[in-house]
Amino acid sequence: MKLFYKRRYRHINAYYIICRIKQIIYQIINPDSPWLCSRAVEVIEQLLKTDDLVLEFGAGKSTKWFAKRCRYIYSIEHDFNWFKKVCKNITGFDNVKLIYAKINEEEPAASDYLMAFDNISAEKFNVILNDGRLRDLVFLTSVDKLEDGGIYILDNAERYFPNRFDLPESIGDSSQNMSERWKVIYKRIENWRKLWFDDGVTSTLILFKP
């Protein structure tokens, strides 16, 4: 933990402050845009098709944003108070299914949050956004629900995979800094096409399933 806070403190410099201000300005100008890197949002919008079926972990502004651009979105959220707020925000949309599912803090792998999509009748999804809790477990349980050629979006990817971004939460460019689960995932996506985006504050990774 001390190393983490030292890393964050090191990034309180002129460049980081400028990037953070730019990020805030972008969010003000684009209040409905998902909390992802702005360039990643632009690319995702270009890739999305109106008949796409989307699965999302971590509801929020992205839920409504996707609903305006895809055929149907299933969004899974673990925080009940936030779930209620998002429900109010998507009033009027008939192509959204917002699902509240609890997280088992004592035994995360047994969480309803990881199993909530089992009751969804769709066999495969065109797009999956992993931007909530338990992202490693979410990836391992959801990736087989992504169609071949589908898009998998992982936000804050600098926390999990080796990278050369100079970001506050980056684990650096060594695979030794990955957790065991992320090492398994990293191996699995070895041959996937990858698009990394960063804004000087955080990063978003877009993966293309072969």
C-alpha positions in Angstrom: 0.0 0.0 0.0 2.8 2.4 0.8 4.3 1.8 -2.7 0.9 2.6 -4.2 0.5 5.9 -2.4 4.1 6.9 -3.3 3.3 6.2 -6.9 0.2 8.3 -6.8 2.0 11.1 -5.0 4.8 11.0 -7.7 2.2 11.7 -10.3 1.0 15.0 -8.8 3.0 17.0 -11.2 2.3 19.6 -13.9 1.7 17.1 -16.7 -0.7 15.0 -14.6 -2.6 18.1 -13.4 -3.0 19.3 -17.0 -4.3 15.9 -18.1 -6.7 15.8 -15.2 -8.0 19.2 -16.1 -8.5 18.1 -19.7 -10.3 15.0 -18.5 -12.7 17.1 -16.3 -13.3 19.6 -19.2 -14.1 16.7 -21.5 -16.6 15.3 -19.0 -18.3 18.7 -18.6 -18.6 19.2 -22.4 -19.7 15.6 -22.9 -21.8 14.9 -19.8 -23.4 11.7 -21.3 -20.1 10.1 -22.3 -18.9 7.0 -20.5 -16.2 7.3 -17.9 -13.6 5.8 -20.3 -10.7 7.4 -22.1 -12.2 9.9 -24.5 -10.3 8.5 -27.5 -11.5 5.0 -26.6 -15.1 6.2 -26.5 -14.7 7.6 -30.0 -13.3 4.3 -31.3 -16.0 2.3 -29.6 -18.7 4.5 -31.1 -17.3 3.8 -34.5 -17.2 0.0 -33.9 -20.7 -0.3 -32.4 -23.5 -1.5 -34.6 -27.2 -0.8 -34.0 -28.0 -4.5 -33.8 -25.3 -5.2 -31.2 -26.1 -7.0 -27.9 -24.0 -5.6 -25.0 -23.2 -7.0 -21.6 -21.9 -4.5 -19.0 -20.5 -4.9 -15.5 -20.7 -1.7 -13.6 -23.7 0.5 -14.5 -23.5 4.2 -15.0 -23.4 6.8 -17.7 -22.2 4.1 -20.1 -25.5 2.2 -19.7 -27.6 5.0 -21.3 -24.8 5.8 -23.8 -24.8 2.2 -25.1 -28.6 2.0 -25.0 -28.8 4.9 -27.5 -26.5 3.0 -29.9 -27.1 -0.7 -29.6 -30.0 -3.1 -29.9 -30.0 -4.2 -26.2 -27.8 -3.9 -23.2 -27.8 -5.9 -20.0 -26.0 -4.1 -17.2 -25.0 -5.7 -13.9 -24.5 -3.5 -10.8 -23.5 -4.5 -7.2 -24.2 -1.2 -5.4 -27.9 -0.9 -4.6 -28.0 2.8 -4.1 -26.1 3.4 -7.3 -28.4 0.9 -9.0 -31.5 2.9 -8.0 -29.9 6.1 -9.4 -29.1 4.5 -12.7 -32.6 3.1 -12.9 -34.0 6.7 -12.8 -31.5 7.7 -15.5 -32.6 5.1 -18.0 -36.3 5.7 -17.7 -37.9 5.6 -21.1 -35.5 3.1 -22.6 -37.0 -0.3 -23.4 -33.7 -1.8 -24.6 -32.0 -1.9 -21.2 -32.1 -4.6 -18.5 -30.5 -3.3 -15.3 -29.7 -6.2 -12.9 -28.8 -5.8 -9.3 -26.5 -8.5 -8.0 -24.7 -8.7 -4.7 -21.0 -9.4 -4.1 -19.9 -11.9 -1.5 -17.0 -10.1 0.2 -16.0 -13.2 2.1 -16.1 -15.5 -0.9 -15.9 -13.3 -4.1 -15.9 -16.2 -6.5 -19.3 -17.2 -5.2 -20.9 -13.8 -5.7 -24.3 -13.4 -7.4 -22.6 -10.6 -9.4 -20.6 -13.2 -11.3 -23.6 -15.4 -12.0 -26.2 -12.8 -12.8 -25.9 -13.2 -16.6 -26.5 -16.9 -16.4 -30.3 -16.2 -16.6 -29.9 -14.1 -19.8 -31.2 -16.0 -22.7 -28.7 -14.6 -25.2 -26.1 -17.2 -26.1 -23.4 -14.7 -27.1 -22.7 -10.9 -26.8 -21.2 -8.7 -29.4 -19.7 -6.3 -26.8 -18.7 -6.8 -23.2 -17.7 -3.9 -20.9 -15.8 -4.8 -17.7 -15.8 -1.6 -15.6 -17.1 -2.8 -12.2 -15.9 -4.9 -9.3 -14.0 -8.2 -9.4 -12.7 -7.5 -12.9 -10.4 -10.5 -13.0 -13.2 -12.9 -12.0 -15.6 -11.1 -14.3 -13.3 -11.6 -17.2 -12.9 -15.3 -16.5 -16.6 -15.9 -16.2 -17.8 -13.7 -19.0 -15.3 -14.0 -21.8 -16.8 -17.2 -23.2 -20.1 -15.3 -23.6 -18.4 -13.0 -26.1 -18.9 -14.0 -29.8 -15.9 -14.7 -32.0 -14.9 -11.3 -33.5 -16.5 -9.6 -30.5 -15.2 -6.6 -28.6 -14.1 -6.8 -24.9 -13.5 -3.5 -23.1 -11.5 -3.3 -19.9 -11.2 0.0 -18.2 -8.3 1.0 -16.0 -6.3 -1.8 -17.7 -3.0 -0.2 -16.5 -3.8 -1.7 -13.0 -3.7 -5.3 -14.3 -1.5 -5.7 -17.4 2.1 -4.7 -18.1 2.3 -1.3 -19.8 4.6 1.6 -20.4 2.1 4.3 -19.5 3.2 6.9 -16.9 -0.1 6.6 -14.9 -0.7 6.8 -11.2 -2.1 3.2 -10.9 0.1 1.6 -13.6 1.8 -1.7 -12.5 4.6 -1.0 -14.9 6.0 -3.0 -17.7 6.9 -6.2 -15.8 4.6 -9.2 -15.9 5.9 -10.0 -12.4 3.6 -7.3 -11.1 0.4 -9.1 -12.2 -1.7 -11.1 -9.9 -2.0 -14.9 -10.7 -5.5 -14.5 -12.1 -4.4 -11.7 -14.4 -1.4 -13.7 -15.6 -3.9 -16.4 -16.7 -6.0 -13.8 -18.5 -2.9 -12.2 -20.0 -1.9 -15.6 -21.5 -5.4 -16.2 -22.8 -5.5 -12.9 -24.7 -2.0 -13.2 -26.0 -3.1 -13.5 -29.6 -6.0 -11.1 -29.4 -5.8 -7.7 -31.2 -5.4 -4.9 -28.7 -6.0 -1.2 -28.7 -4.7 0.7 -25.7 -5.7 4.3 -24.9 -4.6 6.6 -22.1 -5.4 10.2 -21.2 -2.5 10.8 -18.8 -4.8 9.8 -15.9 -6.0 6.3 -16.7 -6.3 3.9 -19.6 -8.9 1.8 -21.5 -8.1 -1.4 -23.3 -10.2 -2.6 -26.2 -9.7 -6.3 -27.1 -10.9 -8.1 -30.2 -11.6 -11.8 -29.8 -10.3 -13.9 -32.7 
